[in-house]
Amino acid sequence: KLKDYMCRNFYDIRTFGAVMTTFVKASLNCGQVRGPVQIGFARSIDPIISQEVTITRVAITTEKDAENKNTEMGRKTIVPYGLYRAEGYISANLARKVTGFSEDDLELLWEAILNMFEVDHSAARGNMAVRELIVFKHSKELGDCPAYKLFDAVEVKRNEGVEYPRKYQDYTVTVHEEQIPDSVEVRRMN
């Protein structure tokens, strides 16, 4: 009952799962929930080379430092440009049988992924943005094709003549639809 309550009322648990065994002493052990959504680590398409920039801090943090100086120098490491690719999986079976993750939840997930950097800009992330989301929708709950075959059908290639990519347009993203079964729908969102 507790597990079902947590899944019904908390999107993150319904989506990604949770280990909820922290209230064992109070007899409120909700157990473990395997979430239907798994997102892997992102990897850069091309090798990235970090650069170090010098920064100046005007706000002095101690009274002793304020007596002796007006600014402090520091260093910050940045990546001038990097295009990263992440792959994820959604188990319709776990969504139906375990958490109740719905089609509405799925649309909210797509919206959140596409806009994840738009509501939290910072100097450290610069113009970080999700440029495209490619979704494969199977016709069967257990899938029509192994995920790796679908991921292999997506090719990200640096454009000819571009030695040092500095923008998304320096790449071409191609979905080789001839490698995808007809029963799998391809949706490109950006």
Residue pairs with C-beta under 8 A, 6 or more apart in sequence:
2 20
2 28
2 29
2 30
2 31
3 20
3 30
3 31
3 33
6 13
6 18
6 20
6 30
6 33
7 13
7 14
7 33
7 98
7 99
7 100
8 14
8 100
11 105
11 108
12 18
13 20
13 33
13 35
13 99
14 35
14 99
14 100
14 101
14 105
15 35
15 36
15 37
15 99
15 101
15 105
15 109
16 35
16 37
16 38
17 32
17 33
17 34
17 35
17 36
17 99
18 30
18 32
18 33
18 35
19 32
20 29
20 30
20 31
20 32
20 33
21 29
21 30
21 31
21 32
23 29
23 30
33 98
33 99
34 94
34 98
35 94
35 99
35 101
36 90
36 91
36 92
36 93
36 94
36 95
36 98
36 99
36 101
37 88
37 89
37 90
37 101
37 109
38 88
38 89
38 90
38 91
39 86
39 87
39 88
39 89
40 86
40 87
40 88
41 86
42 84
42 85
42 86
43 84
43 85
43 86
44 82
44 83
44 84
44 85
45 82
45 83
45 84
45 85
45 156
45 158
45 171
46 82
46 83
46 158
46 165
48 79
48 82
49 79
49 80
50 77
50 78
50 79
51 77
51 78
51 79
51 80
52 75
52 76
52 77
52 78
53 75
53 76
53 77
53 78
54 73
54 74
54 75
54 76
55 73
55 74
55 75
55 76
56 71
56 72
56 73
56 74
57 71
57 72
57 73
57 74
58 70
58 71
60 66
60 69
60 70
60 71
60 72
65 72
76 124
78 126
80 166
81 165
81 166
81 167
83 131
83 156
83 165
83 168
83 171
85 156
87 147
87 151
89 147
90 101
90 106
92 138
92 141
92 142
93 141
93 142
94 101
95 101
95 102
96 141
110 133
110 135
110 189
113 130
113 133
114 130
114 133
114 189
114 190
115 130
116 130
117 125
117 128
117 129
117 130
118 129
130 190
131 168
131 190
132 173
132 188
132 189
132 190
133 188
133 189
133 190
134 154
134 173
134 175
134 186
134 187
134 188
134 189
135 186
135 187
135 188
135 189
136 147
136 150
136 180
136 184
136 185
136 186
136 187
137 184
137 185
137 187
138 144
138 145
138 183
138 184
139 183
139 184
139 185
140 183
144 181
144 183
144 184
145 180
145 181
145 184
149 179
149 180
150 180
150 184
152 179
153 175
153 176
153 177
153 179
153 180
154 173
154 174
154 175
154 176
155 173
155 174
155 175
155 176
156 171
156 172
156 173
157 171
157 172
157 174
158 165
158 170
158 171
159 169
159 170
159 171
159 172
162 170
165 171
175 186
175 188
177 186
180 186
